[in-house]
Amino acid sequence: MNYNLLDEEWIPVFYRDGIVKRVGIRKVLEDVHMIRQIAASNPMDRVAILRFLLALLYWCKGNPPGEGNAVSGDSFLADWFAKLGDNKDCFNLLGGGKRFYQYNSKSGEEKLSANYLVQEVPTGEKLWHFRHSTDKINGLCPACCAMGLLRLPVFATSGGRGKSPGVNQKPPIYVIPVGISLAETLRLSWQTSKSDLGTPAWEKPDLKLPDKGNVPLLTGLTWLPRRVWLDNPEEPKANCISCGRKERLIRLSVFAGIGSTKTDGDAQVRAWSDPHVICDSGGDVMKPSNALGASDAAAGQWTKIMIGILEGQKNNDPRRVWVVGFATVQNDKYLEAMEYVSPSTPHSQRKKITMWQEDKLKDRLREIIRGTRKPRKDDACVATSAVASIRPYVEDKVSARASELVAGGEDAWEQAASEYSPMMAAIAKSLSPGFTTAAVQRRKQIASVKPNMLPESKTARKSGRKKGGNE
């Protein structure tokens, strides 16, 4: 029952000549300069595989030679990865010996559905889903199990008592610079580490986080918040519930917690600096918005992310960045995996992005409502609800043209602001029905409300009386 990840074809890749196929770890590293990107359909898998390959680079080669940022045509030298062959047993997915990202410290432990490894596949007794799955009947192919294991350090959430989240706690928004090949993308994240790299989880799957001090890079990139031991694949062959390929499936697995990872008191502080996270204006790691928190809760997230990227990038960085987030509610209730590619953004555009983000649209609408009739206690609520009902639609259209905005000038931002006009016209009809002169005038005022993206005009100084002049 051997399945070694170095040679088995399990990683989906998209070559620069248009070919898509699955390859093993050795082949990925051999063809890294000819591969455009990881070709998994779920962005969570693409991020997890990319960070795993980055950890392999550090483990095999250490810090990058020179600055580490090479052009896309540069391949990786074969002798960098001699360590893989010397430690082949670390990458066995199955078998009775050492296993990749797995250990089982208890015998006779209850087994759960292997589908727990893939968040989008339903488990347990919840029957009604867009994707139907039945525990112990549906299962995962070995390749999908391997990708599910790679997700654990990156996207694991708290799963109840004893089931701690990953090293980043609630999954953050990951921001990864991308190049025109997988080689260039990896090199952009492969930066010199000044501290000890530590031990990866494929060497020591039961590795514990330190109670205090810095978390080593390889430990943080690969630390496992779950204790997993896969069952062997079973006959007959069936379709994998995740990828659909017909193979012998793994249906059961130990999927257990490892206990609490909280530190005791303020005296012990654990510090982890993730290479792919950004911080908000308060210095906290940015997390995906809860789309269920309010009707427009996640609508303006793209501007916050762009400002966070600008905070972290050096000068006018010409590279694009890949943004991936995994939104959750109450830890183990999963909402969505979102992704988009953010264009390179010059620092000169930060003021415009901030203006768009902080525009007081609802305040202006409230003032119009109050100015055209007797003020009411619910005026603020009416204005807030009206703007919140249309904001997600507008922000979706505007964020899709983010590259045009940051590359354009005043006209591009004015055109973005005009996206509110047809929606505000619909709100005007709702808030000011009727055919009286006052109602028509009020509708015109409401329909004209949109973000003010024009630069502040200099106020003309009033001419004062000159001293000594004629009275």
C-alpha positions as CSV (number, residue, x, y, z in Angstrom):
1,M,0.0,0.0,0.0
2,N,2.8,2.4,-0.8
3,Y,2.1,5.9,-2.2
4,N,5.2,8.1,-2.2
5,L,4.6,11.7,-2.9
6,L,8.0,12.2,-4.5
7,D,7.1,10.1,-7.5
8,E,3.4,9.6,-7.6
9,E,1.5,11.9,-9.9
10,W,-0.7,13.9,-7.5
11,I,0.1,17.6,-8.0
12,P,-2.0,19.3,-10.8
13,V,0.2,21.7,-12.8
14,F,-0.4,24.0,-15.7
15,Y,2.6,24.2,-18.1
16,R,3.5,27.4,-19.9
17,D,2.8,25.6,-23.3
18,G,-0.8,24.9,-22.2
19,I,-0.5,21.3,-21.0
20,V,-2.2,20.4,-17.8
21,K,-1.2,17.2,-15.9
22,R,-0.4,15.7,-12.5
23,V,3.2,15.2,-11.4
24,G,5.1,14.3,-8.3
25,I,7.3,16.5,-6.2
26,R,10.5,15.6,-8.0
27,K,8.9,16.5,-11.4
28,V,7.5,19.8,-10.1
29,L,11.0,20.9,-8.9
30,E,12.6,19.7,-12.1
31,D,10.1,21.5,-14.4
32,V,9.5,24.5,-12.2
33,H,10.7,27.0,-14.8
34,M,8.4,25.5,-17.4
35,I,5.3,25.4,-15.2
36,R,3.0,28.5,-15.2
37,Q,1.2,27.7,-11.9
38,I,-0.5,25.0,-9.8
39,A,-3.7,23.9,-11.5
40,A,-5.9,22.8,-8.6
41,S,-9.4,24.1,-9.0
42,N,-9.7,25.3,-5.4
43,P,-7.5,28.3,-4.5
44,M,-7.0,26.8,-1.0
45,D,-5.1,23.9,-2.6
46,R,-3.0,26.1,-4.8
47,V,-1.9,28.2,-1.8
48,A,-1.2,25.1,0.4
49,I,0.8,23.4,-2.4
50,L,2.8,26.6,-3.1
51,R,3.7,27.1,0.6
52,F,4.7,23.4,0.8
53,L,7.0,23.8,-2.2
54,L,8.5,26.9,-0.6
55,A,9.1,25.0,2.6
56,L,10.8,22.2,0.6
57,L,13.1,24.9,-0.9
58,Y,14.2,26.1,2.5
59,W,14.6,22.6,3.8
60,C,16.7,21.3,0.9
61,K,18.7,24.4,0.0
62,G,18.4,26.8,2.9
63,N,18.4,30.5,2.3
64,P,18.4,31.5,-1.4
65,P,21.7,32.1,-3.2
66,G,22.2,35.8,-3.8
67,E,19.1,37.8,-3.5
68,G,16.9,34.9,-4.5
69,N,14.9,36.9,-7.0
70,A,15.7,35.5,-10.4
71,V,14.0,35.7,-13.8
72,S,11.3,33.3,-14.8
73,G,13.6,31.3,-17.1
74,D,15.9,30.2,-14.3
75,S,15.4,26.6,-13.2
76,F,16.4,25.1,-9.9
77,L,19.6,23.1,-9.8
78,A,19.1,19.3,-9.4
79,D,21.8,19.0,-6.7
80,W,19.8,21.3,-4.4
81,F,17.3,18.5,-3.8
82,A,19.6,15.5,-3.0
83,K,18.0,15.7,0.5
84,L,14.7,14.4,-0.9
85,G,16.2,11.0,-2.0
86,D,18.0,10.6,1.4
87,N,14.7,11.1,3.2
88,K,12.2,9.4,0.9
89,D,10.4,7.7,3.7
90,C,9.2,11.1,5.0
91,F,7.0,11.3,1.9
92,N,5.1,8.0,2.1
93,L,1.4,8.7,2.3
94,L,0.5,5.1,3.2
95,G,2.1,2.1,4.7
96,G,3.0,0.9,8.2
97,G,6.1,2.9,8.7
98,K,6.7,6.7,8.7
99,R,4.0,8.7,7.0
100,F,3.8,12.1,5.5
101,Y,2.0,14.6,7.8
102,Q,0.6,11.7,9.9
103,Y,1.0,10.1,13.3
104,N,-1.2,8.1,15.5
105,S,-0.4,8.1,19.2
106,K,-3.4,6.1,20.4
107,S,-4.6,2.6,19.4
108,G,-8.2,1.7,18.8
109,E,-9.2,5.3,18.3
110,E,-12.5,6.2,16.7
111,K,-12.2,6.8,12.9
112,L,-14.1,9.6,11.1
113,S,-14.8,10.2,7.5
114,A,-11.7,11.0,5.4
115,N,-13.8,13.8,3.9
116,Y,-12.9,16.0,7.0
117,L,-9.7,16.8,5.1
118,V,-11.6,18.8,2.5
119,Q,-13.7,21.6,3.8
120,E,-16.1,21.9,0.8
121,V,-17.1,18.2,1.1
122,P,-20.0,17.7,3.7
123,T,-19.5,15.3,6.6
124,G,-21.6,14.0,9.5
125,E,-25.4,13.7,9.5
126,K,-26.2,16.9,7.6
127,L,-28.1,15.5,4.7
128,W,-29.1,18.4,2.5
129,H,-26.2,19.9,0.6
130,F,-25.5,21.1,-2.9
131,R,-22.9,18.3,-2.9
132,H,-24.3,15.1,-1.3
133,S,-21.8,12.9,0.6
134,T,-22.3,9.9,2.8
135,D,-19.7,9.0,5.5
136,K,-18.1,5.6,5.0
137,I,-19.5,5.3,1.5
138,N,-18.0,8.3,-0.3
139,G,-14.3,8.9,0.0
140,L,-11.2,10.6,-1.3
141,C,-8.5,9.4,-3.6
142,P,-4.9,9.4,-2.3
143,A,-4.0,12.6,-4.2
144,C,-6.9,14.6,-2.7
145,C,-5.9,13.2,0.8
146,A,-2.4,14.5,0.3
147,M,-3.7,18.0,-0.7
148,G,-6.1,17.9,2.3
149,L,-3.1,17.3,4.6
150,L,-1.3,20.2,3.1
151,R,-4.3,22.4,3.9
152,L,-4.1,21.7,7.6
153,P,-1.2,24.1,8.5
154,V,-2.7,26.9,6.3
155,F,-6.5,26.8,6.7
156,A,-7.4,24.6,9.8
157,T,-9.9,26.3,12.1
158,S,-10.8,25.6,15.7
159,G,-12.9,22.4,15.7
160,G,-14.1,22.3,19.3
161,R,-12.4,21.2,22.5
162,G,-8.9,20.0,21.9
163,K,-9.0,20.8,18.2
164,S,-6.9,23.9,18.0
165,P,-6.6,26.1,14.9
166,G,-3.5,26.5,12.7
167,V,-0.5,28.6,13.7
168,N,-2.3,31.7,12.3
169,Q,-5.4,31.0,14.4
170,K,-8.4,32.0,12.3
171,P,-7.2,31.7,8.7
172,P,-5.9,35.1,7.5
173,I,-5.9,36.6,4.0
174,Y,-2.8,35.3,2.2
175,V,-1.0,37.7,-0.2
176,I,1.5,36.1,-2.5
177,P,3.6,37.8,-5.2
178,V,3.3,36.0,-8.5
179,G,5.6,35.8,-11.5
180,I,5.2,34.4,-15.0
181,S,6.4,30.9,-14.0
182,L,6.2,28.8,-10.8
183,A,10.0,29.2,-10.5
184,E,9.7,33.0,-10.4
185,T,6.7,32.9,-8.0
186,L,8.6,30.7,-5.6
187,R,11.7,32.9,-5.8
188,L,9.7,36.0,-4.9
189,S,8.7,34.4,-1.6
190,W,12.1,32.7,-1.0
191,Q,13.8,35.3,1.0
192,T,16.7,35.2,3.4
193,S,15.8,34.1,6.9
194,K,18.0,35.4,9.6
195,S,17.0,32.9,12.3
196,D,17.1,29.1,12.5
197,L,14.8,27.5,9.9
198,G,13.6,24.8,12.3
199,T,12.1,21.4,11.6
200,P,9.3,20.7,9.1
201,A,6.3,18.5,9.9
202,W,7.3,15.8,7.3
203,E,10.4,15.1,9.4
204,K,8.5,15.2,12.8
205,P,4.7,15.2,12.4
206,D,4.1,15.4,16.1
207,L,6.1,18.6,16.4
208,K,4.9,21.1,19.0
209,L,4.8,24.9,18.8
210,P,7.2,26.6,21.2
211,D,5.5,28.2,24.2
212,K,7.5,31.4,23.9
213,G,9.9,33.0,21.5
214,N,10.0,33.0,17.8
215,V,8.4,30.1,15.8
216,P,11.0,28.8,13.3
217,L,10.0,29.3,9.6
218,L,9.7,25.7,8.6
219,T,7.8,24.9,11.8
220,G,5.3,27.7,11.2
221,L,4.8,26.8,7.5
222,T,4.1,23.1,8.2
223,W,2.9,22.7,11.8
224,L,-0.1,20.3,12.1
225,P,-3.0,21.2,14.3
226,R,-4.6,17.7,13.8
227,R,-3.5,14.2,14.3
228,V,-4.3,12.2,11.2
229,W,-3.8,8.5,10.2
230,L,-5.4,7.5,6.9
231,D,-7.0,4.1,6.3
232,N,-5.7,2.1,3.3
233,P,-7.6,2.6,-0.1
234,E,-10.4,0.1,-0.6
235,E,-11.7,-1.9,-3.6
236,P,-13.7,-1.5,-5.7
237,K,-12.7,1.7,-7.6
238,A,-15.2,4.6,-7.3
239,N,-15.3,8.3,-8.1
240,C,-13.5,10.5,-5.6
241,I,-16.0,12.9,-3.9
242,S,-13.6,15.8,-4.4
243,C,-11.9,15.5,-7.8
244,G,-14.1,12.9,-9.5
245,R,-11.4,10.6,-10.6
246,K,-12.1,6.9,-10.4
247,E,-9.7,5.2,-8.1
248,R,-9.5,3.1,-4.9
249,L,-10.8,5.5,-2.2
250,I,-9.8,6.2,1.3
251,R,-13.0,6.4,3.3
252,L,-12.0,6.5,7.0
253,S,-9.2,8.3,8.9
254,V,-8.2,9.2,12.4
255,F,-8.9,12.9,12.6
256,A,-8.2,14.1,16.1
257,G,-7.2,17.1,18.1
258,I,-3.8,17.6,19.7
259,G,-5.0,19.6,22.7
260,S,-4.8,23.3,23.5
261,T,-1.9,25.3,22.1
262,K,-2.6,28.4,24.2
263,T,0.3,29.8,26.2
264,D,0.1,30.3,30.0
265,G,-0.2,33.9,30.9
266,D,1.4,37.0,29.6
267,A,4.9,35.9,30.6
268,Q,5.0,33.4,27.7
269,V,4.6,35.0,24.3
270,R,4.8,33.0,21.0
271,A,5.8,35.1,17.9
272,W,5.2,33.9,14.4
273,S,6.0,36.0,11.3
274,D,4.1,34.6,8.4
275,P,5.7,35.5,5.0
276,H,2.3,35.8,3.3
277,V,0.1,37.9,5.5
278,I,-0.7,41.6,5.6
279,C,-1.9,43.8,8.5
280,D,-4.7,46.3,8.7
281,S,-4.3,49.9,9.9
282,G,-4.3,48.8,13.5
283,G,-1.4,46.4,13.0
284,D,-3.5,43.2,13.3
285,V,-3.3,40.4,10.8
286,M,-6.0,40.9,8.2
287,K,-8.8,38.2,8.2
288,P,-11.5,37.7,5.6
289,S,-14.8,39.5,6.3
290,N,-17.8,37.7,7.6
291,A,-20.2,38.0,4.6
292,L,-23.1,37.1,6.9
293,G,-22.4,39.8,9.4
294,A,-24.3,42.5,7.4
295,S,-25.6,42.9,3.9
296,D,-22.4,44.8,2.9
297,A,-20.0,43.3,5.4
298,A,-17.5,42.1,2.8
299,A,-18.2,44.7,0.1
300,G,-15.3,47.1,0.8
301,Q,-12.8,44.4,1.6
302,W,-10.8,44.9,-1.6
303,T,-9.8,48.5,-0.7
304,K,-8.6,47.4,2.8
305,I,-6.5,44.7,1.2
306,M,-5.0,47.0,-1.4
307,I,-4.0,49.5,1.4
308,G,-2.5,46.6,3.4
309,I,-0.5,45.6,0.3
310,L,0.7,49.1,-0.1
311,E,1.8,49.2,3.5
312,G,3.9,46.1,3.0
313,Q,5.4,46.7,-0.4
314,K,8.6,48.6,-1.1
315,N,8.3,51.7,-3.2
316,N,6.4,51.1,-6.5
317,D,6.7,47.3,-6.7
318,P,5.8,46.3,-10.3
319,R,4.7,42.7,-9.4
320,R,1.2,41.5,-9.2
321,V,0.0,39.8,-6.0
322,W,-2.3,36.9,-5.6
323,V,-4.9,37.3,-2.8
324,V,-6.6,34.2,-1.2
325,G,-8.9,34.1,1.8
326,F,-11.0,31.5,3.6
327,A,-14.0,33.0,5.3
328,T,-15.4,31.2,8.3
329,V,-18.1,31.8,11.0
330,Q,-17.9,30.4,14.5
331,N,-14.6,28.7,13.6
332,D,-15.8,25.5,11.9
333,K,-18.7,26.9,9.8
334,Y,-17.2,27.5,6.4
335,L,-18.5,30.2,4.0
336,E,-16.3,30.6,1.0
337,A,-12.8,30.6,-0.4
338,M,-12.2,33.8,-2.3
339,E,-9.3,34.8,-4.6
340,Y,-8.3,37.5,-7.0
341,V,-5.1,38.9,-8.5
342,S,-4.4,42.5,-7.4
343,P,-2.5,44.6,-9.9
344,S,0.7,46.4,-9.0
345,T,-0.4,49.6,-7.3
346,P,1.7,52.8,-7.2
347,H,1.8,54.5,-3.8
348,S,0.4,57.7,-5.5
349,Q,-3.0,55.9,-5.7
350,R,-3.2,55.3,-1.9
351,K,-5.0,58.6,-1.4
352,K,-7.7,57.7,-4.0
353,I,-8.2,54.3,-2.5
354,T,-8.6,55.8,0.9
355,M,-11.0,58.4,-0.4
356,W,-13.2,55.6,-1.9
357,Q,-13.0,53.5,1.3
358,E,-13.9,56.4,3.6
359,D,-16.5,58.2,1.5
360,K,-19.5,59.2,3.6
361,L,-22.2,58.3,1.2
362,K,-24.8,57.4,3.8
363,D,-24.1,60.6,5.7
364,R,-24.9,62.7,2.6
365,L,-28.0,60.7,1.9
366,R,-29.2,61.2,5.5
367,E,-28.7,64.9,5.2
368,I,-30.8,65.0,2.0
369,I,-33.5,63.0,3.7
370,R,-33.5,65.3,6.7
371,G,-33.4,68.5,4.6
372,T,-36.5,67.6,2.6
373,R,-38.9,66.7,5.4
374,K,-39.3,66.8,9.1
375,P,-36.4,64.8,10.7
376,R,-37.2,61.4,12.2
377,K,-35.3,59.1,14.6
378,D,-34.9,56.5,11.9
379,D,-33.3,58.7,9.3
380,A,-29.8,57.4,9.9
381,C,-31.1,53.8,9.8
382,V,-32.9,54.4,6.5
383,A,-29.8,55.9,4.9
384,T,-27.5,53.1,6.1
385,S,-29.9,50.4,4.9
386,A,-30.4,52.0,1.5
387,V,-26.6,52.3,0.8
388,A,-25.9,48.8,2.2
389,S,-28.5,47.3,-0.1
390,I,-26.7,48.5,-3.3
391,R,-23.0,48.7,-2.1
392,P,-22.2,45.0,-2.7
393,Y,-23.3,45.2,-6.3
394,V,-21.3,48.4,-7.0
395,E,-18.2,47.3,-5.2
396,D,-18.2,44.0,-7.1
397,K,-18.2,45.9,-10.4
398,V,-15.6,48.4,-9.3
399,S,-13.2,45.9,-7.8
400,A,-13.3,43.9,-11.0
401,R,-11.8,47.0,-12.7
402,A,-9.2,47.6,-10.0
403,S,-6.3,47.4,-12.5
404,E,-7.9,50.2,-14.6
405,L,-8.4,52.4,-11.5
406,V,-4.9,52.2,-10.3
407,A,-3.5,52.7,-13.8
408,G,-5.9,55.5,-14.7
409,G,-6.3,59.1,-13.5
410,E,-9.2,61.2,-12.2
411,D,-11.5,60.1,-15.0
412,A,-11.2,56.4,-14.0
413,W,-12.2,57.1,-10.4
414,E,-15.1,59.4,-11.5
415,Q,-16.4,56.6,-13.8
416,A,-16.2,54.2,-10.8
417,A,-18.2,56.7,-8.7
418,S,-20.8,56.9,-11.5
419,E,-21.6,53.1,-11.0
420,Y,-23.7,54.3,-8.0
421,S,-26.0,56.5,-10.2
422,P,-28.5,53.9,-11.6
423,M,-28.7,52.3,-8.2
424,M,-29.2,55.6,-6.4
425,A,-32.0,56.4,-8.9
426,A,-33.8,53.3,-7.9
427,I,-33.4,54.2,-4.2
428,A,-34.7,57.7,-4.9
429,K,-38.0,56.2,-6.3
430,S,-38.3,54.1,-3.2
431,L,-37.6,56.9,-0.7
432,S,-39.5,59.6,-2.5
433,P,-42.6,58.3,-4.3
434,G,-45.2,60.7,-5.6
435,F,-45.5,63.3,-8.3
436,T,-45.4,66.6,-6.3
437,T,-42.8,69.2,-7.1
438,A,-41.2,68.4,-3.7
439,A,-41.1,64.7,-4.3
440,V,-39.5,65.1,-7.8
441,Q,-36.9,67.5,-6.4
442,R,-36.1,65.2,-3.6
443,R,-35.7,62.3,-6.0
444,K,-33.2,64.3,-8.1
445,Q,-31.2,65.1,-5.0
446,I,-31.0,61.5,-3.9
447,A,-30.2,60.2,-7.4
448,S,-27.3,62.6,-7.6
449,V,-25.5,61.2,-4.5
450,K,-22.3,59.3,-5.3
451,P,-18.7,59.1,-3.9
452,N,-16.8,62.4,-4.3
453,M,-13.5,61.4,-5.9
454,L,-12.5,64.9,-7.1
455,P,-9.4,66.5,-5.5
456,E,-10.1,69.0,-2.8
457,S,-10.3,72.5,-4.4
458,K,-8.3,75.2,-2.8
459,T,-10.5,77.7,-1.1
460,A,-10.1,81.1,-2.5
461,R,-8.9,83.5,0.1
462,K,-11.2,86.4,0.8
463,S,-9.5,89.7,0.0
464,G,-9.2,91.7,3.2
465,R,-8.8,95.5,3.6
466,K,-5.2,96.7,3.0
467,K,-3.6,98.5,5.9
468,G,-3.2,102.2,5.2
469,G,-5.6,102.1,2.2
470,N,-8.5,104.5,1.6
471,E,-11.6,103.9,3.6
